[in-house]
Amino acid sequence: MTAPPAADESESAGAAAARLTGRPVTGERPLSGTLAEVTLDGGRSVMVKRGDDPGAVRAEVAGLRWLADAGTVRVPAVHGHDGRWLVIDRVPPGRASARAAARFGHDLAALHATGAPAFGAPPPGGTEDAYIGRARMRNVPVRTDWPTWYAEHRVLPYLRRAVDGGTVRHAEAAVVERVCERLPELAGPAEPPARLHGDLWNGNVLWGADGHTWLIDPAAHGGHRETDLAMLQLFGCPHLEAVRDGYQDAAPLADGWPDRIGVHQLFPLLVHAVLFGRGYAEQAVAAARSALAG
């Protein structure tokens, strides 16, 4: 297949969509500095996203395709991409409902069950240097237990960055480090690597007009299935109880999972502390103290 022509730095979202899809563009509506809704000839609406960070588009495309290959939770189709631009289907918006949420929980359980080769495994075609939001995230496959991998490759790297940036105080860092030391006893029963979305906050969950729930902007990797669920709770999700009920019906969580929510929230909270500051650092330390107290 012939590769699309290279982009120039001044290219618009509409021009990128035309170049990458090979179809004329009839409309363009910017939504932010890096995202636009574009209408292609024939009426199809697509979302066009610019990725300014090196490798970000490649990582996102690999994640979307890995999730789609599972045939479980719905993700938008990729219509074109290069090193700077990504073109995917627009999901017509609908309303969140308990029924859709229960279906989402069931499908999320099925996604997790498709598995991953190892904790930290990137999607096929992805890279070790990936992203969660605007923060760099290393996807290094590690064939060890989850507590060791989670501490060394998820919690501690962001804790160090937060301490170096002055967001987390040294005394507070010691609390998080204590959680990492005790993870073998706090993590619950051992589980195989799950296929995670990896950045499953409410903004990446779209409630479609078709009654289904769609996922966008993955930071996909092999991890623990409770991490996705803990992130859904951390940033709020409509009908969360229905999501959990659907999940539990399909694949019950191990006993004691509510006590482990804070452990799984440490990673996203520390990422947010690095990106957005002190408020999230305080939440991370509170989650660590709660995990130790439990």
C-alpha positions as CSV (number, residue, x, y, z in Angstrom):
1,M,0.0,0.0,0.0
2,T,1.3,3.4,-0.9
3,A,2.1,5.6,2.1
4,P,0.3,8.9,2.4
5,P,2.3,12.0,1.5
6,A,4.2,13.6,4.4
7,A,2.6,16.5,6.3
8,D,4.0,19.9,6.8
9,E,4.0,21.8,10.1
10,S,1.3,24.2,9.1
11,E,-1.1,21.6,7.9
12,S,-4.7,21.9,9.2
13,A,-6.8,19.1,10.6
14,G,-9.0,19.1,7.5
15,A,-6.0,19.0,5.2
16,A,-4.6,16.1,7.2
17,A,-7.9,14.2,7.1
18,A,-8.0,14.6,3.3
19,R,-4.4,13.5,2.9
20,L,-4.7,10.5,5.2
21,T,-8.1,9.2,4.0
22,G,-7.8,10.2,0.3
23,R,-11.3,11.8,0.5
24,P,-12.3,15.4,0.0
25,V,-13.3,17.4,3.1
26,T,-16.5,19.3,3.2
27,G,-16.5,20.7,6.7
28,E,-14.2,21.3,9.7
29,R,-15.0,22.3,13.3
30,P,-12.1,22.8,15.7
31,L,-12.8,21.6,19.2
32,S,-9.4,22.4,20.8
33,G,-5.9,23.2,19.7
34,T,-5.2,19.6,18.9
35,L,-8.7,18.2,18.0
36,A,-11.2,18.8,15.3
37,E,-14.4,17.3,13.9
38,V,-14.1,16.9,10.1
39,T,-16.8,16.0,7.6
40,L,-15.6,14.0,4.6
41,D,-17.2,13.9,1.2
42,G,-20.3,11.6,1.5
43,G,-21.2,12.8,5.0
44,R,-18.9,10.7,7.2
45,S,-17.8,12.6,10.4
46,V,-14.4,11.8,11.7
47,M,-12.3,13.1,14.6
48,V,-8.8,14.4,13.7
49,K,-6.3,14.6,16.5
50,R,-2.8,16.1,16.4
51,G,-0.1,14.4,18.5
52,D,2.8,16.7,19.2
53,D,4.7,14.3,21.5
54,P,7.1,11.9,19.7
55,G,5.6,8.5,19.2
56,A,2.2,9.5,20.7
57,V,0.2,8.8,17.6
58,R,1.8,5.4,17.0
59,A,1.2,4.4,20.7
60,E,-2.5,5.5,20.5
61,V,-3.1,3.7,17.2
62,A,-1.5,0.5,18.5
63,G,-3.7,0.7,21.7
64,L,-6.9,1.3,19.7
65,R,-6.3,-1.6,17.5
66,W,-5.3,-3.9,20.4
67,L,-8.6,-3.1,22.2
68,A,-10.6,-3.5,18.9
69,D,-9.0,-6.9,18.2
70,A,-10.5,-8.2,21.5
71,G,-14.0,-7.8,20.0
72,T,-15.4,-6.7,23.3
73,V,-15.7,-3.0,24.2
74,R,-16.3,-0.8,21.2
75,V,-13.6,1.6,20.0
76,P,-13.6,4.0,17.0
77,A,-12.1,2.7,13.8
78,V,-8.8,4.2,12.6
79,H,-9.1,5.7,9.2
80,G,-5.6,7.1,8.8
81,H,-2.5,8.2,10.7
82,D,1.1,9.3,10.4
83,G,3.7,10.5,12.9
84,R,1.6,13.6,13.7
85,W,-2.1,13.1,12.9
86,L,-4.7,10.5,13.8
87,V,-8.1,10.2,12.0
88,I,-10.8,8.0,13.7
89,D,-14.6,7.7,13.5
90,R,-16.7,10.2,15.4
91,V,-19.0,8.5,17.9
92,P,-22.5,10.0,17.7
93,P,-23.3,11.0,21.3
94,G,-26.1,9.5,23.3
95,R,-27.2,9.4,26.9
96,A,-25.7,7.4,29.7
97,S,-28.1,4.7,31.1
98,A,-27.9,2.0,33.6
99,R,-28.5,-0.6,30.9
100,A,-25.6,0.7,28.8
101,A,-23.5,0.8,31.9
102,A,-24.2,-2.8,32.8
103,R,-23.3,-3.8,29.2
104,F,-20.2,-1.8,29.4
105,G,-19.2,-3.6,32.7
106,H,-19.7,-7.0,31.0
107,D,-17.7,-6.0,27.9
108,L,-14.9,-4.5,30.0
109,A,-14.6,-7.8,31.9
110,A,-14.4,-9.6,28.5
111,L,-11.7,-7.1,27.4
112,H,-9.6,-7.8,30.4
113,A,-10.0,-11.5,30.0
114,T,-8.4,-11.5,26.6
115,G,-5.2,-10.9,28.5
116,A,-1.7,-9.7,27.7
117,P,1.7,-11.4,27.3
118,A,3.1,-9.8,30.5
119,F,2.6,-7.0,32.9
120,G,3.8,-3.9,31.2
121,A,3.5,-5.4,27.7
122,P,2.8,-2.8,25.0
123,P,0.2,-3.5,22.3
124,P,1.5,-5.2,19.2
125,G,3.1,-2.4,17.1
126,G,3.3,-0.1,20.1
127,T,6.4,1.2,21.7
128,E,8.0,0.9,25.1
129,D,8.0,4.7,25.3
130,A,4.2,5.5,25.5
131,Y,2.0,8.0,27.2
132,I,-0.8,8.4,29.7
133,G,-2.3,11.7,28.8
134,R,0.7,14.0,28.4
135,A,2.9,12.1,30.7
136,R,5.4,9.6,29.4
137,M,4.8,6.0,30.4
138,R,7.2,3.1,29.9
139,N,5.7,-0.2,28.7
140,V,8.4,-2.7,29.5
141,P,7.2,-6.4,29.6
142,V,8.2,-7.9,33.0
143,R,7.5,-11.5,33.7
144,T,7.4,-11.0,37.5
145,D,4.5,-10.7,39.9
146,W,2.2,-7.8,39.7
147,P,3.2,-6.1,43.0
148,T,6.8,-5.9,41.9
149,W,6.0,-4.6,38.4
150,Y,3.5,-2.1,39.7
151,A,5.8,-0.6,42.3
152,E,8.9,-0.5,40.0
153,H,7.3,0.6,36.7
154,R,4.2,2.5,37.7
155,V,4.2,4.0,41.2
156,L,7.9,4.7,42.0
157,P,8.9,6.5,38.7
158,Y,6.1,9.1,39.2
159,L,6.7,9.4,42.9
160,R,10.3,10.3,42.2
161,R,9.3,12.9,39.6
162,A,6.8,14.4,42.0
163,V,9.4,14.6,44.8
164,D,12.0,16.1,42.4
165,G,9.4,18.7,41.3
166,G,8.5,19.6,44.9
167,T,5.0,18.4,44.6
168,V,5.3,15.5,47.1
169,R,7.3,16.1,50.3
170,H,9.9,13.6,51.4
171,A,8.0,12.5,54.5
172,E,4.9,11.9,52.3
173,A,7.0,9.9,49.8
174,A,7.9,7.6,52.6
175,V,4.2,6.7,53.1
176,V,3.9,5.7,49.4
177,E,7.1,3.8,49.5
178,R,5.8,1.9,52.5
179,V,2.8,0.8,50.4
180,C,5.1,-0.4,47.7
181,E,7.0,-2.5,50.3
182,R,3.8,-4.0,51.5
183,L,2.2,-4.6,48.1
184,P,2.7,-8.4,48.2
185,E,0.3,-8.5,51.1
186,L,-2.0,-5.6,50.0
187,A,-2.4,-6.7,46.3
188,G,-4.8,-9.6,46.9
189,P,-4.7,-12.9,45.1
190,A,-2.4,-13.2,42.1
191,E,-4.0,-12.7,38.7
192,P,-2.7,-13.0,35.1
193,P,-2.0,-9.9,33.1
194,A,-5.2,-8.3,31.8
195,R,-5.6,-6.2,28.6
196,L,-6.1,-2.7,30.0
197,H,-7.4,0.5,28.5
198,G,-5.0,2.1,30.9
199,D,-6.4,5.6,31.2
200,L,-10.0,4.8,31.9
201,W,-11.4,8.0,33.3
202,N,-14.8,9.3,32.5
203,G,-13.6,11.6,29.8
204,N,-12.4,8.6,27.7
205,V,-15.8,6.8,28.0
206,L,-18.3,7.9,25.4
207,W,-22.0,7.0,25.7
208,G,-23.0,6.4,22.1
209,A,-26.4,7.1,20.4
210,D,-26.4,3.4,19.5
211,G,-26.8,2.5,23.2
212,H,-23.2,1.2,23.5
213,T,-20.3,2.6,25.4
214,W,-17.1,3.5,23.4
215,L,-13.6,4.0,24.6
216,I,-11.1,6.5,23.3
217,D,-7.5,7.7,24.1
218,P,-6.1,4.5,25.5
219,A,-2.8,4.1,27.3
220,A,-3.1,0.3,26.7
221,H,-0.8,-2.2,28.3
222,G,-0.8,-5.4,30.3
223,G,-1.7,-4.8,33.9
224,H,-4.1,-5.7,36.7
225,R,-7.8,-5.5,35.9
226,E,-8.7,-3.7,39.1
227,T,-6.6,-0.7,37.9
228,D,-9.1,0.2,35.2
229,L,-12.0,-0.1,37.6
230,A,-10.3,2.0,40.2
231,M,-9.6,4.8,37.7
232,L,-13.3,4.8,36.7
233,Q,-14.2,5.4,40.4
234,L,-11.4,8.0,40.9
235,F,-12.7,10.5,38.3
236,G,-16.4,9.6,38.4
237,C,-18.4,7.6,35.9
238,P,-22.2,7.7,35.4
239,H,-24.0,4.6,36.7
240,L,-20.8,3.3,38.2
241,E,-22.6,0.7,40.3
242,A,-24.3,-0.7,37.2
243,V,-20.9,-0.9,35.5
244,R,-19.6,-2.8,38.5
245,D,-22.6,-5.1,38.6
246,G,-22.2,-5.9,34.9
247,Y,-18.5,-6.6,35.5
248,Q,-19.1,-8.8,38.5
249,D,-21.8,-10.8,36.7
250,A,-19.2,-11.6,34.0
251,A,-16.0,-12.0,36.0
252,P,-16.3,-11.6,39.8
253,L,-13.5,-9.7,41.4
254,A,-11.4,-11.3,44.1
255,D,-12.6,-10.9,47.7
256,G,-11.5,-7.7,49.3
257,W,-11.3,-5.6,46.1
258,P,-12.9,-2.5,47.7
259,D,-9.9,-2.3,50.1
260,R,-7.5,-2.3,47.2
261,I,-9.0,0.6,45.3
262,G,-6.6,3.1,46.8
263,V,-3.6,0.9,45.9
264,H,-4.7,1.0,42.2
265,Q,-5.4,4.7,42.3
266,L,-1.9,5.5,43.4
267,F,-0.6,5.4,39.8
268,P,-3.1,7.8,38.2
269,L,-3.0,10.1,41.2
270,L,0.8,10.4,41.0
271,V,0.7,10.9,37.2
272,H,-1.8,13.8,37.9
273,A,0.4,15.1,40.7
274,V,3.3,15.3,38.2
275,L,1.1,17.0,35.5
276,F,-1.2,19.2,37.6
277,G,0.3,19.7,41.0
278,R,-0.2,19.6,44.7
279,G,-3.9,18.8,45.0
280,Y,-3.4,15.4,43.4
281,A,-0.3,14.7,45.5
282,E,-2.4,15.1,48.6
283,Q,-4.9,12.7,47.3
284,A,-2.2,10.2,46.5
285,V,-0.8,10.4,50.0
286,A,-4.3,10.0,51.4
287,A,-4.8,6.9,49.3
288,A,-1.5,5.5,50.5
289,R,-2.4,6.1,54.1
290,S,-5.8,4.5,53.6
291,A,-4.3,1.4,52.0
292,L,-1.9,1.0,54.9
293,A,-4.6,1.5,57.5
294,G,-6.9,-1.1,55.8
